[in-house]
Amino acid sequence: MAHALSIYLPEQDNDPYQDLYDEVARLNGDYDPFPAQFTSFHGQKISIRESNQRLKTKLQIINVGKSNQNYALSESYSDYHYLNYIAVKCWIDFAIERSPASIGHLSYGFQALKSIKLSDKALNNERAFSKEIASNISSIIQKNKDNQMIWLSMRMFANYAIENAYWGFDENLIFKLDEIKIPNSGGKLRVSLLDHENGPFTRTEVAQIAQAIHQENVPLQTRICFKLAMQFGLRPIQLALLREDDVYYDDKLLAWFINIPRVKGRTAQLRRNKNNFVLRELPSHLAEDISELNKTYSEINMLDLEGNSLPRPLLKAETCHLELLGQKKLKEYAWHLYSKNITELFRFSRSLLNIQSRHITDDDGNPTPLKITCYRFRYTLGTRMVMEGKPPEEVAIALDHSTVASVQHYFRYNRDLIDFIDDSFESSNTIKSAVMRWQGFIVDENDGNVEGTLIRVSDIANLGKCLKKTQCEMHPTVSCYSCSRFRPFKNADHEAQLKVIEAERDFVKANSSGAVLHQLDEAWEGAIQIVEAIKSMKGEE
């Protein structure tokens, strides 16, 4: 990622790392060269090149109010140019964006990248690379559970590569790493999606955020970022790449639409492929906010070095990035915000929205500010779609994944919910008592008009039929009530099953996360609607 205050080698100078850049370009489609000088988190100007233009091995970085020490930087963390490039870029970007405290971890921990071994296939096939890099990094963390600097550095490396949309890195890697239990690391739950700090938002938290972003102290641009993230689960880089003309009104369909740039694949990242967009209908309230934002900047125009108007991004930087204006292939993005600016916008919004977490406390037991990131909105959208019974193909498209393999963790997560509910069911006397009170009716199952699998609550009692042809990841007899493919029998005792769901709901509400409760809420509401509909059919009050 290029930075406004960084200085790069003149184009006529030979960069000794060109072979490395070429490999990155082959896989990732584009690259930023290593700078010659950057400005640190605290404003210190640091030269990182020797007289022969190779990287210095040690850099003195001032940590204001704490220390002034040397930090090791290497040009050969890994045997692979691609991983080596990402590691160096990660090191430099952390030095620019964060205090030097985190650099100490990277200087030591990145040495573990040397143990990564990849097949020839992985270096030419993104899917193979994703699997092998996940396996390698997981192995490093497993072997270094007791060495915090190493396993923490590996997670920082993985997160950095994902957030910057590097080829072969996606959220599936983080979910795999989260399955590794680290001693004394905070008691992580089984998967990150059950994590109150980093996993999906609860419905209550989403409602709080939706209300808070309309406060007078929230800038319009911030409000739009939040709404787009909530509605479409966009990555920071997707938000950064949006332009004004991506949003338009269709006079024939009488609706607003938005073209969302896809960022997976080598040619997608910088809008190079005009066909690599996903068209989505835009809610009118969000379209109105975007129109208002565009009017605010309607009188402002930015020019390139030749005096030509630059494309108009939806989210505009205060000033053009000079380092991009001098690059023919990149100058059209000079007015865009960087994705890191979007990430920082969400991070800084915590104090702006002032929402306290109901689950995370500090050392004194006081609630901490709710952690808000773009990726938490993505996780929320993904889990919600799975709970609604959406197929993997639809979830993959919605979250901008090239294959369904990248969204399987959402379905595995839903299976964890099922296991949790089953465990809770077995351990709760309240739920057992509710089941004992079940009074089912024997129903006529010979009606051939409706095909499907019978949904049983006992050997003699059936709730209805399931029209789904494939294996269902939902919780049988519970989540059926929130599924559009469920066909309830009109003579089944749905009121009794409603009591069972209510008992489960009360128990889980007192013992688990909002994500589990959300699934039961959906089923509870569906069961109520079915009970009322059947009463209406029978003419009951």
C-alpha positions in Angstrom: 0.0 0.0 0.0 1.4 3.4 -1.0 1.5 6.2 1.6 1.3 9.9 1.0 4.5 10.7 3.1 6.6 7.9 1.7 9.4 8.6 -0.8 10.1 6.1 -3.6 13.1 5.5 -5.8 13.1 7.5 -9.0 11.8 5.5 -12.0 15.1 5.6 -13.7 17.0 4.0 -10.8 17.4 0.2 -10.8 15.5 -1.4 -7.9 17.4 -4.5 -6.7 14.0 -6.1 -5.8 12.5 -6.0 -9.3 12.6 -9.8 -9.5 10.5 -9.9 -6.3 8.1 -7.4 -7.7 7.7 -9.4 -10.9 6.6 -12.4 -8.9 4.1 -10.4 -6.9 2.7 -8.9 -10.1 2.4 -12.4 -11.6 0.2 -13.6 -8.7 -1.4 -10.5 -7.4 -1.8 -8.5 -10.6 -0.2 -5.3 -9.2 2.3 -4.2 -6.5 3.7 -1.2 -4.7 7.6 -1.0 -4.6 9.3 -0.7 -1.3 9.8 2.9 -0.4 13.2 4.6 0.1 11.9 6.6 3.1 8.7 6.6 5.2 7.3 8.6 8.1 6.7 6.6 11.2 3.6 6.5 13.4 5.0 9.3 15.5 6.2 11.5 12.6 9.8 10.4 12.4 11.3 10.3 8.8 13.1 7.1 8.3 15.4 6.1 5.4 15.3 2.3 4.8 17.7 1.9 1.9 21.5 1.5 1.9 23.6 3.2 -0.7 23.2 0.2 -3.0 19.4 0.6 -2.6 19.0 -2.7 -0.6 17.0 -2.6 2.6 18.8 -1.8 5.8 18.9 -4.6 8.3 18.2 -2.4 11.3 16.2 0.8 11.7 16.1 3.1 14.7 12.6 4.0 15.5 11.5 6.4 18.2 8.7 5.3 20.4 7.7 8.7 21.9 7.7 8.7 25.7 9.0 5.1 25.9 12.1 4.2 24.0 14.5 4.8 21.1 15.8 1.4 19.8 16.8 -0.5 16.8 14.4 -2.9 15.1 15.5 -5.7 12.7 14.2 -5.6 9.1 15.0 -8.5 6.7 14.8 -8.8 2.9 14.6 -12.6 3.2 12.0 -13.7 5.8 10.9 -16.5 3.5 12.2 -18.6 0.7 9.4 -17.4 -1.5 9.4 -13.9 -3.1 5.7 -13.5 -2.7 5.6 -14.2 1.0 8.8 -12.2 1.5 7.2 -9.2 -0.2 4.1 -9.3 1.9 6.2 -9.7 5.1 8.3 -6.6 4.3 5.2 -4.5 3.3 3.5 -5.6 6.5 6.5 -4.6 8.6 6.7 -1.2 6.9 3.0 -0.5 7.0 2.9 -1.4 10.7 5.8 1.0 11.3 3.8 3.8 9.6 0.4 3.1 11.1 1.1 1.8 14.6 3.4 2.4 17.5 6.8 0.7 17.5 5.6 -1.8 20.1 4.1 -4.0 17.4 7.2 -3.9 15.3 9.2 -5.8 18.0 6.8 -8.7 17.5 7.2 -8.7 13.8 11.0 -8.4 13.8 11.3 -11.6 15.8 8.2 -13.5 14.8 8.5 -13.2 11.0 11.6 -15.4 11.2 9.2 -18.3 11.5 8.1 -17.7 7.8 11.3 -19.5 6.8 9.7 -22.8 7.7 6.9 -22.5 5.2 7.1 -25.0 2.3 4.9 -24.7 -0.7 4.4 -27.0 -3.7 4.9 -25.8 -7.3 1.1 -26.1 -7.8 0.4 -23.7 -5.0 2.5 -21.0 -6.7 0.3 -21.3 -9.8 -3.1 -22.2 -8.4 -4.9 -19.8 -5.9 -7.0 -22.5 -4.3 -4.0 -24.8 -3.7 -2.1 -21.9 -2.3 -4.9 -21.0 0.1 -5.0 -24.5 1.5 -1.2 -24.9 1.8 -0.6 -21.4 3.3 -3.3 -22.1 5.9 -1.8 -25.5 6.7 1.7 -24.0 7.0 0.8 -21.1 9.2 -1.4 -23.3 11.4 1.5 -25.6 11.9 3.8 -22.7 12.9 1.3 -21.5 15.5 0.8 -25.1 16.8 4.5 -25.5 17.3 4.9 -22.1 18.9 1.9 -22.0 21.2 4.1 -21.0 24.1 5.9 -18.3 22.1 3.5 -15.4 21.9 5.7 -13.2 19.7 5.7 -15.9 17.0 2.0 -17.0 17.0 0.9 -13.4 17.3 3.1 -12.3 14.4 1.7 -15.1 12.2 -1.9 -13.9 13.0 -0.8 -10.3 12.2 0.7 -11.4 8.9 -2.4 -13.4 8.0 -4.8 -10.5 8.9 -2.6 -8.0 7.0 -2.6 -10.2 3.8 -6.4 -10.7 4.0 -7.2 -7.0 4.7 -5.1 -5.9 1.7 -6.7 -8.6 -0.6 -3.5 -10.4 -1.5 -3.8 -13.3 -3.9 -4.5 -16.6 -2.1 -5.5 -15.0 1.3 -9.1 -15.0 2.5 -11.1 -15.1 5.7 -11.1 -18.9 5.7 -7.4 -18.7 6.8 -8.3 -16.7 10.0 -11.2 -19.1 10.8 -8.7 -22.0 10.5 -6.2 -20.2 12.8 -9.0 -19.4 15.3 -9.6 -23.1 15.8 -6.2 -23.4 17.4 -6.4 -23.1 21.1 -3.7 -21.0 22.6 -3.0 -21.5 26.3 -4.1 -18.4 28.4 -5.0 -16.4 25.3 -8.4 -15.4 26.6 -10.4 -18.6 26.4 -11.4 -18.4 22.8 -14.6 -20.2 21.8 -14.7 -23.0 19.3 -14.6 -20.7 16.2 -14.1 -17.0 15.8 -17.8 -16.5 14.8 -18.8 -17.2 18.4 -16.4 -14.6 19.6 -18.1 -11.6 21.1 -15.2 -9.3 20.3 -14.5 -10.3 16.7 -17.4 -12.4 15.5 -20.8 -11.4 14.1 -22.9 -8.7 15.8 -25.9 -9.7 17.7 -29.3 -8.4 16.5 -29.3 -6.0 19.5 -25.9 -4.7 18.6 -26.9 -4.2 14.9 -29.9 -2.2 16.1 -27.8 -0.1 18.4 -25.4 0.7 15.6 -28.2 1.5 13.2 -29.6 4.0 15.6 -26.2 5.5 16.7 -25.0 6.3 13.2 -27.9 8.8 12.8 -26.6 11.0 15.7 -25.7 14.5 14.7 -22.0 14.0 15.6 -21.6 11.3 13.0 -20.4 12.6 9.6 -22.5 11.7 6.5 -19.5 9.8 4.9 -19.1 7.7 8.1 -22.9 6.9 8.1 -22.7 5.8 4.5 -19.8 3.5 5.1 -21.6 1.9 8.0 -24.8 1.4 6.0 -23.0 -0.1 3.0 -21.1 -2.5 5.3 -24.3 -3.5 7.1 -26.3 -3.9 3.8 -23.7 -5.7 1.7 -20.9 -6.9 3.9 -18.2 -5.0 1.9 -14.5 -5.2 2.6 -12.7 -1.9 3.2 -11.0 -2.1 -0.2 -14.4 -2.4 -1.9 -15.6 0.7 -0.1 -12.5 2.5 -1.1 -12.9 1.6 -4.8 -16.5 2.7 -5.2 -17.2 5.8 -7.4 -20.1 8.2 -7.7 -21.2 6.7 -11.0 -21.5 3.2 -9.5 -24.7 4.4 -7.9 -27.6 5.2 -10.3 -31.4 5.2 -10.6 -33.1 3.0 -13.2 -36.1 4.8 -14.7 -37.6 1.6 -16.0 -37.3 -0.4 -12.9 -38.0 2.6 -10.6 -35.2 1.6 -8.3 -31.7 2.6 -7.2 -28.8 0.3 -7.9 -25.1 0.1 -7.0 -22.3 -1.6 -8.9 -20.0 -3.2 -6.3 -16.4 -3.9 -7.5 -15.2 -7.4 -6.9 -11.7 -7.6 -5.5 -10.9 -11.3 -5.7 -8.7 -12.3 -8.6 -5.7 -10.6 -10.1 -7.6 -8.3 -12.5 -10.4 -7.3 -10.1 -8.6 -5.4 -7.4 -8.3 -2.1 -9.2 -11.5 -2.1 -11.3 -9.5 -3.2 -14.4 -12.2 -5.6 -15.6 -15.4 -3.7 -16.4 -17.4 -6.8 -16.1 -16.1 -7.7 -12.7 -18.8 -6.0 -10.7 -21.9 -7.2 -8.8 -25.1 -5.3 -9.3 -27.2 -4.8 -6.1 -30.4 -3.0 -5.5 -29.8 -0.1 -3.2 -32.3 0.9 -0.4 -33.8 4.3 -1.1 -32.7 5.7 2.3 -29.1 4.8 1.5 -29.4 6.2 -2.0 -30.6 9.5 -0.6 -27.6 9.7 1.8 -25.2 9.0 -1.1 -26.9 11.6 -3.3 -26.6 14.2 -0.5 -22.9 13.3 -0.1 -22.3 13.7 -3.8 -24.0 17.1 -3.8 -21.6 18.2 -1.0 -18.6 17.6 -3.3 -20.3 18.6 -6.6 -18.3 21.9 -6.9 -15.0 20.2 -6.2 -12.9 18.7 -9.0 -9.4 17.2 -8.9 -7.0 17.2 -11.8 -4.1 14.9 -12.8 -0.7 16.3 -13.7 -1.9 16.9 -17.3 -4.9 19.0 -16.2 -7.5 16.2 -16.9 -10.3 15.6 -14.4 -9.8 12.5 -12.2 -12.6 10.0 -11.7 -14.9 10.9 -8.8 -14.7 8.3 -6.0 -17.7 7.9 -3.6 -15.4 8.2 -0.6 -12.9 11.0 -1.4 -9.5 11.7 0.1 -9.0 15.3 1.4 -6.1 15.7 -1.1 -4.9 13.7 -4.0 -2.2 11.1 -3.4 0.8 12.6 -5.1 2.6 9.2 -5.3 -0.2 7.9 -7.5 -0.5 11.0 -9.8 2.9 10.2 -11.2 2.0 6.6 -12.2 0.0 6.3 -15.4 -1.8 3.1 -14.4 -2.6 4.3 -10.9 -3.4 8.0 -11.3 -7.1 7.4 -11.7 -7.2 6.3 -8.0 -5.4 9.3 -6.7 -8.6 10.8 -5.2 -9.8 7.6 -3.6 -9.4 6.9 0.0 -7.0 4.0 0.9 -8.6 0.9 2.4 -6.6 1.6 5.6 -8.5 4.9 5.9 -11.7 3.0 5.8 -10.4 0.6 8.5 -9.4 3.5 10.6 -12.8 5.2 10.1 -14.5 2.2 11.7 -11.9 1.9 14.4 -12.2 5.6 15.4 -16.0 5.4 15.3 -16.1 3.5 18.6 -15.8 6.6 20.6 -18.1 8.5 18.2 -21.0 6.0 18.5 -20.3 5.3 22.2 -21.8 1.9 22.3 -20.7 -0.3 25.2 -20.3 -4.1 24.8 -22.6 -6.2 26.9 -20.1 -9.1 26.8 -16.5 -7.7 27.0 -15.2 -6.0 30.1 -11.9 -4.5 31.2 -9.7 -5.6 34.1 -12.0 -3.6 36.5 -15.1 -5.3 35.2 -16.4 -2.2 33.3 -17.9 -2.6 29.9 -15.5 -1.8 27.0 -16.5 0.1 23.8 -18.1 -2.2 21.2 -15.5 -3.3 18.7 -16.7 -2.3 15.2 -15.0 -3.4 12.0 -16.0 -4.0 8.4 -15.3 -7.7 8.8 -17.7 -8.1 11.7 -20.5 -6.9 9.4 -19.3 -9.4 6.8 -19.5 -12.2 9.4 -23.0 -11.0 10.5 -24.3 -11.1 6.9 -22.7 -14.5 6.2 -24.1 -16.2 9.3 -27.5 -14.5 8.8 -27.8 -15.9 5.3 -26.9 -19.4 6.5 -29.5 -19.2 9.2 -32.0 -18.2 6.6 -31.3 -21.3 4.6 -29.4 -19.7 1.7 -27.3 -22.1 -0.4 -23.4 -21.8 -0.4 -23.4 -20.4 -3.9 -25.6 -17.5 -2.9 -23.5 -16.8 0.2 -20.3 -16.9 -1.9 -21.7 -14.3 -4.4 -23.0 -12.0 -1.6 -19.6 -12.0 0.1 -17.5 -11.7 -3.1 -15.9 -15.1 -3.0 -14.9 -16.9 -6.2 -15.8 -20.4 -4.9 -18.1 -21.9 -2.3 -15.1 -23.4 -0.5 -14.4 -20.0 1.0 -17.7 -19.8 2.8 -17.9 -23.3 4.2 -16.8 -22.0 7.6 -20.1 -20.2 7.9 -21.9 -23.5 7.5 -19.6 -25.2 9.9 -20.3 -22.4 12.4 -24.0 -23.1 12.0 -23.3 -26.8 12.8 -21.6 -25.6 16.0 -24.8 -23.7 16.9 -26.7 -26.9 16.5 -24.3 -28.9 18.6 -24.4 -26.2 21.3 -28.2 -26.2 21.3 -28.2 -30.0 21.5 -25.8 -30.0 24.4 -27.9 -27.3 26.1 -31.0 -29.3 25.5 -29.6 -32.4 27.2 -28.3 -30.5 30.2 -31.4 -28.4 30.9 -34.2 -29.7 33.1 -36.4 -26.9 31.9 -36.2 -28.0 28.3 -36.6 -31.7 29.2 -39.8 -30.8 31.1 -41.1 -29.0 28.1 -40.5 -32.0 25.9 -42.3 -34.3 28.3 -45.4 -32.1 27.9 -45.4 -32.6 24.1 -48.8 -33.8 23.0 -48.4 -34.7 19.3 -51.1 -35.8 16.9 -50.8 -38.6 14.4 -51.0 -36.9 11.0 -51.9 -38.2 7.6 -48.6 -38.7 5.8 -50.1 -40.3 2.7 -50.9 -37.0 1.0 -48.8 -37.2 -2.3 -49.3 -33.5 -3.2 -46.4 -32.4 -1.2 -43.1 -34.2 -1.6 -40.3 -33.9 0.9 -38.7 -35.4 4.0 -40.8 -35.9 7.1 -39.6 -33.8 10.1 -40.2 -35.8 13.2 -40.1 -34.8 16.9 -40.8 -38.4 18.0 -41.6 -41.8 16.5 -45.2 -40.9 16.2 -45.3 -37.1 15.8 -44.4 -35.1 12.7 -44.3 -31.4 12.2 -44.4 -31.3 8.4 -42.2 -31.8 5.4 -38.9 -30.4 4.2 -38.7 -29.6 0.5 -34.9 -29.2 0.6 -33.2 -31.8 -1.6 -29.7 -31.6 0.0 -28.5 -32.1 3.5 -29.8 -29.4 5.9 -27.4 -27.6 8.2 -30.2 -26.1 10.2 -31.4 -27.4 13.6 -34.2 -30.0 13.0 -37.6 -29.2 14.6 -36.4 -25.8 15.6 -35.0 -23.8 12.7 -37.5 -25.3 10.4 -39.9 -22.6 11.5 -37.7 -19.9 10.0 -37.1 -21.8 6.8 -39.0 -21.0 3.5 -38.7 -24.7 2.5 -40.7 -26.0 5.5 -44.3 -27.1 4.9 -46.0 -27.5 8.3 -48.9 -30.0 8.7 -52.0 -28.2 9.7 -53.0 -30.8 12.3 -49.6 -31.0 14.0 -49.3 -29.5 17.5 -47.2 -26.5 16.6 -48.2 -24.8 19.8 -46.5 -27.5 21.8 -43.4 -27.2 19.7 -43.5 -23.4 20.2 -43.3 -24.1 24.0 -40.2 -26.2 23.4 -38.6 -23.5 21.4 -39.5 -20.9 24.0 -37.9 -23.1 26.7 -34.7 -23.5 24.6 -34.7 -19.8 23.9 -34.9 -18.8 27.6 -32.2 -21.2 28.5 -29.8 -20.1 25.7 -30.6 -16.5 26.4 -29.2 -17.0 29.9 -26.2 -19.1 28.9 -24.9 -18.2 25.5 -24.1 -15.6 22.8 -26.5 -13.5 20.9 -25.7 -15.4 17.7 -27.2 -18.6 19.1 -30.1 -16.7 20.5 -30.7 -15.0 17.1 -31.3 -18.4 15.4 -33.8 -19.3 18.1 -35.5 -15.9 17.8 -36.1 -16.5 14.1 -37.6 -19.9 14.8 -39.7 -18.6 17.6 -41.2 -15.8 15.4 -41.8 -18.3 12.6 -43.6 -20.8 15.0 -45.8 -18.0 16.3 -46.8 -17.0 12.7 -47.6 -20.6 11.8 -49.7 -21.1 14.9 -51.7 -17.9 14.2 -52.1 -18.9 10.5 -53.5 -22.3 11.4 -55.9 -20.8 14.0 -57.1 -18.4 11.3 -57.7 -21.3 8.9 -59.7 -23.2 11.5 -61.7 -20.1 12.4 -60.3 -20.1 16.0 -59.8 -17.0 18.1 
